[in-house]
Amino acid sequence: MFDDKVVLVTGGTGSFGQKFTSYLFNNYKPRKVVIFSRDEFKQFEMSTAFHEPEYEIRYFIGDIRDKERLYRSFEGVDYVIHAAALKQVPAAEYNPFEAVKTNILGAQNIIDAAIDRGVKKVIALSTDKAVSPINLYGATKLAMEKLLIAANAYVGTKDTCFSVVRYGNVIGSRGSVIPFFKSFLNNGGRKLPITDERMTRFWITLRQGVELVAKAAREAVGGEIFVPKIPSMRVLDLAKVITPQCEYEVIGIRPGEKLHESLISKDEGRNAVDMDEHYVILPLFANGSKKFHKYSKHLRMAEGFSYRSDTNDHWLSAEDLTRLVTEIESEERDTVQQATHRTG
């Protein structure tokens, strides 16, 4: 699918972007991968990691708020993976219009540039916080989803299609709870801060996220939201696995934070299809459209279906969490050793 194709990743220097770039070169032979991001230093760091001759990568410094820069970078691009966003909930609450400009207006810029430049497919990354959002970050991602899905209705004679991948917390990614807990302890913290003992979250590995995005790019016909079937976990259980002897204190749910998350609401469940390894939420305009016929042979979810982290039937055990934490620590050591080898 990606062989001899040009793939552009917005926010490409982030955890997802680097993992997806590695996945592309390990499984396909893309003609070129374009990394579009704002941070020149992160681009430099990434270029030292992907420095072998077989890595045909170009780095574009730019902001998705800048439509002209997007138009320039989208020239000749076949696939766009849209991962750029302002993602920190507290920062979005304190700087609301900055989040709007990046997550909503930036998404519209991507839509316009993709259609006008003849991009084949755009797959955008979303979050469980977009479902019945109570914080601004979730609201901006919901708006992004709506914009991407609606864009399929006005591509005109172009072949461009837009779809979304929505998933939960990524285990071990930059800014997630595991690195936070470890940093807290390494800096002398004694009691891990737990917002609520009942809190649950969906969990997905970077690899799973990357593979679902690749599958969406392969299968999407335009307008779908792809949702993985992933396990839930209790944040308190994770804290106990990371530091079995460490105490914790309950600090209360922070502004804009939910006790439990949802990946599919009851209203969305009416249009959800079970694809065995994942769900697909079909757009309202799917009814009667021939391009969605491929989904008709799959099971439609029953009335009242929803997908919540607290009612999920798949949970991570203490053993699962221990294994995942060990794997993340191993990957971190390998990354450090590779970096040392490159600069030594």
N, C-alpha and C positions, 0 to 999 in steps of 0.2 A: 504493500500500500504506500509506504513512504519511500520506496526505492526510486531513486532519480527524481525526487521531489524536493522542493524548497519549503522548509518548515520554519515558521517564525514563532518564538515564544516571548510573550510580553511578561515582564517581571522574571525574565529568564535566569537571573543570577540567584534567585531564592532557592530554598530547599527543593521545592517541586521542580523548578526549571532545570537545575543541575541533574537531578535524578532522571528527568524525562530526556534530557540531552544524552545522558549515558545510555538509557534504554534505546534510543533511536540508533545510535552507532553500534550497539551490541546486537541488534536484531534486524536492522535494515541498512541500506546503503543510500542515505539521502544525498542528493546533489549538494545541498547546503543547509545548514541550520543558522538562523539569524537570532541572536540574543538581543532583545530590546529591553533596556532598563535605564534607570536614572543614575545609578551609582558607578562611577568610573573605577573606583578601587575594587569593588566586587567583580567588575568585569575583568580587571587585571588579575585578580586572584583566580577567577574561573579559567582564564586563558592559560595560566600556569598548570592547571589540572588537566586541561584538554589541549595539550601541546603537540601531540603526535601528528605525523603527516596525514593520517587517515581522518583526522577531525577537520572537516571543512566547515569552519565556523566563522561568522562575521558578527562583530559587536557594534550595535547601534546605541549610542547614548541618546536618550530621548524620554519624553514623558507622554503618556497616553492622553494627557490634556491637550497636547499640541497636535492638532489635526494635520498640519502641513508636514510635520516630521513623520507621522504615521503614513501619509500618502507616499512619501519618499521611500520609507522602509518596506512598504508592502509591494513594491514593484517586483513582479515576477514570482511572488509567493503563492504556493499552492494551498498550504494549511496554516492557520493561525491558532495557536493554543494561548488563550487569554488567561494568564495567571496573575497579572498585575493588579494590586488593590491596596488600599489602606485597610488594615485588618485588625488593629488593636482596638478593642471595644472602648476602653477609657479614653484613648486619644480621639476616637471618632465622636464620643460624647462631648468632649471639651472643644473640639475643632470641627463642628458639624458640617459646615459648608465645604471645608477642605475634603472631607470624605465624599460629599456629593459631587464635587468637581472631578475627583479621580474615579470613583466607583460607578457613577451614573453618567456624567457628561463624557468621561473618558470612554465608557462603553459605547456611547452613541458615536463617538469619533471613530472607534474601531469598526462599527457597523458601516458607516459611510465609506471609510477607506477601503474596506473589504469588498463592498459591492462595486465601487468605482474602479478598483484595481483588478477585479476579476478573480479574487481568491475563491478557491473551491469550497472549503469548509472552515468555519470558525467554531471551535469548542471552547466554551467559557467555564471557568471553575467557580462554583458557588459553595454555599455552606448551609449546614442545618439551621443556622441562625436566621436564614431567610424565611423560614417557615413560621408563620404567626409571630413576626419579630416584635421584640419589646425594647431593642436598642437601635441606635441609628445605623450602626454597621450592618445589622441584619436587614434593616429597611432599605439601605442602599443596594444590598445584594439582591433583595427581592425585586427592586426596580430594575436592576441590571438583567435579571432573568426575564422580566416582562419585555424589556427592550429587545433582547436577543431573539426571543420567540416571535415577537411581532414583526421583527425585521424580515422574516421569511415571506411575509405577505406583500412586501414591496420591492423585491429584487428585480421585478420586471422580467426582461428577457435573459438576465444573467443566470448562471447556474449556482451561484453562491447559496449555501445553506448554513443555518446557525442552530446550534444545540448547546445544551448545558449539562455539566456533570456536577452533582450536588453530593457532598459527603461530609463526614463529621471531623472530629479532632484527629490530627495526624500525629501518630506516636513518634516522639523524638525530634520533630521538626523544630526549627528555630522559633523560640517564643512559646513553645508548648509547655505543659505542666512538668514533664520529666526533667528537661534542662533547668526549669525554674526551681524545682525542689532541690536538685543537686547543687545549683549555684547558691541557694539559700543556706544549705548545710556547709558547703565549702567556705562560705564567708562568715562562719561562726554561729549561724542560727541554731537554736536548740529545739524549738517547738515548731513543727511544720504548720503553716497556716492552712486550715481546712475551712472552706466557706460554709459547708453544711454536711453533716455525716450522711445524709440521705442522697446527696447529689450523684447523678449518673450521667454518663456521656457515651456517645458512640465513639468507637476507635477504629482507625484504619492505618495501615502502614503506608509509607511513601510508595513502596513498590506496588501495593494494591491500587493506590490512587493513580499512579502512572499507567498501569495496565488498563484500568477502567477508561481513562481518557483516550488511550490508544484504541480501545474497543469502540468507544463512542465515535471517534474519527472514522473508523472503518464502517460502522453500521448506520450512523445517523442519516436520516433523510431530510431533517430540518424541522425544528420545533419541539423535539423531545427533551425531557429532563431525565438523565440517567442517574439512578440511585443505587449504590452498592448494598448488598446484604452483608452487614458487618456486625460484630459483637458489641455489646454494651459492657461497661465496667463501672464500678463504684470508685470514686476518687479516693475515698478513705482506704479501700483495699490496695490501691496503687501506692499510697503513702506508706502503708505497712510493709509492702514488698521492697520498696526502695530503702527504707530504714526501719528494720524490724524492732530495733531497740529505742528508736527515737519517739519522743512524745509529740503530741500535736495539740493545737488549740483551735476551737471553732471561732471564726471571726465574723461569720454572717455573710449572706449573699451580697455581692457587690452590686452597685447600680448597673442596670442593663443586663444582669445575669439571670438565667433561668435555673430552676432546680433540676429540670430534665429537658432534654432536647428532642425535637421531632425532625425526621427526614421526609415524611409524607403526612400531610394533614388529612383529616377525614374528608374534607371537600376535594382534595386532590386525589384521594383514594378511589373516587368514582372513575377516574380516567387512568388509573395505574394498571400496568400489565406485568405479570410475573414472567420474567425471562430466565428463570432457573437460578442463575448466579447473581442477577441483579433485577431491579425493577426499572420500568420505563413509564414516566408520566407523559401521556399523550396530550398535545394541545387541544383546545376546544375546537379548532378548525380541522381536526383529524377526521371527524365524522364525515363520511361520504367521499373522502379524498383517497384516490387510488394509491398514492405513494405510501400510505400507511397500511396498505393491505398486508404487508409482511408480518404485522403484529396481530392480525385477526386470528391466527391459529394458536395464539398463546392465551393463557388464563387471565381473564379480567378479575380484578380483586372484588370481593364481596362488598355490598353496601355497608358503610360504617368502618371500613378498613382504615387504619392509620399505622404509622411506623414510628414508635416512640422509644427513647432509650430506657425508660423504666418498665415498659411492657414487652420489650424485645424477648424473644425466646432463645436467644444466643448470647451467653455471658462468658466473659473471660474469667477463668479461675485464678487462684493465687499462683498455681503452677504455670499457667499461660502467661501471666503478667511477669513472673520471674524470668521465663524464657525470653520474652520480648525485651525486657530491660537488659538482659545479658547480650542479646543480639545487637541492641543499639550501642551498648558500651563497646562491643567488638568492632562495630563499624566505625565508631569514633576513633578507636586506637589505630585502625587501618588508615583512616584519613590522615591522622597526625603523622604516621610513619611515611605515607606517600608524600606528604608535604615536605617532611624533613629530607627525604631522599631527593626530591626535586631541587631543594635549595641548598643541600649539603655539599 
